[in-house]
Amino acid sequence: MNKDVPNKPIETFNALGISVKVFENVSDKGAHYDRVQIVRTYRDGDTFKTTSTFSVEELPIVESFARKAYELCLSRRTEAQKNRSQN
């Protein structure tokens, strides 16, 4: 992965302005790892903004998407470990 090019998410979950994105990253040593971003988009006048704070009512959506992201990352890690052990 080129560090000069923005990293695109490998998966995105969206609902009601809440977005959870999973990114694959590569360390300087070439190790692959996943990171998760959770944000809420809202409108302030004519401008759209994002925040990492959520209302109590939004927490079930955050929890559901966080679990999906976790399961995806865990599955990817398990698959990568299996592939390494076969080589």
C-alpha positions in Angstrom: 0.0 0.0 0.0 1.2 3.4 -0.9 1.3 5.8 2.1 0.8 8.8 -0.2 -2.6 7.5 -1.4 -5.6 7.7 0.9 -6.6 4.3 2.2 -10.1 3.2 1.1 -12.3 1.2 3.5 -12.6 -2.5 2.8 -16.1 -2.5 4.3 -18.6 0.2 5.4 -21.7 -0.1 7.5 -24.2 2.9 7.3 -27.5 3.7 8.9 -29.2 6.9 10.2 -26.1 9.0 9.7 -23.8 6.5 11.6 -20.9 5.1 9.6 -18.5 2.3 10.6 -15.6 1.8 8.2 -13.0 -0.9 8.3 -9.6 -0.1 6.9 -6.7 -2.4 6.1 -3.3 -0.9 7.0 0.3 -2.0 6.5 3.0 -1.3 9.0 6.5 -0.1 8.0 7.6 -3.7 8.4 4.9 -4.9 6.0 2.6 -6.4 8.6 -1.2 -6.1 7.7 -3.7 -5.0 10.4 -7.2 -3.6 10.4 -8.5 -0.4 12.0 -12.1 0.7 12.5 -13.5 4.2 12.3 -17.0 5.0 13.8 -18.5 8.5 13.1 -21.9 10.2 13.0 -22.6 12.7 10.2 -24.9 15.6 11.0 -25.9 18.9 9.4 -25.0 22.2 10.9 -26.8 24.8 8.7 -25.6 24.2 5.2 -22.5 22.3 6.3 -22.2 18.6 7.0 -20.0 17.7 9.9 -18.9 14.5 11.7 -18.5 13.6 15.3 -17.5 10.6 17.4 -20.2 11.2 20.1 -23.5 9.4 20.0 -26.9 9.7 21.7 -28.1 6.9 23.9 -30.7 6.1 21.2 -27.9 5.6 18.7 -25.8 3.3 20.8 -27.6 0.1 19.6 -26.7 0.9 16.0 -23.1 1.6 17.0 -23.0 -1.6 19.0 -24.4 -3.6 16.0 -22.0 -2.1 13.5 -19.0 -2.4 15.9 -19.8 -6.1 16.3 -20.0 -6.6 12.5 -16.7 -4.8 12.1 -15.1 -6.9 14.8 -16.4 -10.2 13.2 -15.0 -9.1 9.9 -11.6 -8.2 11.3 -11.5 -11.4 13.3 -12.4 -13.5 10.2 -9.7 -11.7 8.2 -7.1 -12.3 10.9 -8.0 -16.0 11.2 -7.8 -16.4 7.4 -4.4 -14.7 7.2 -3.1 -16.9 10.0 -4.4 -20.0 8.2 -2.7 -18.9 5.0 0.6 -18.3 6.8 0.5 -21.7 8.4 -0.1 -23.4 5.0 2.9 -21.7 3.4 
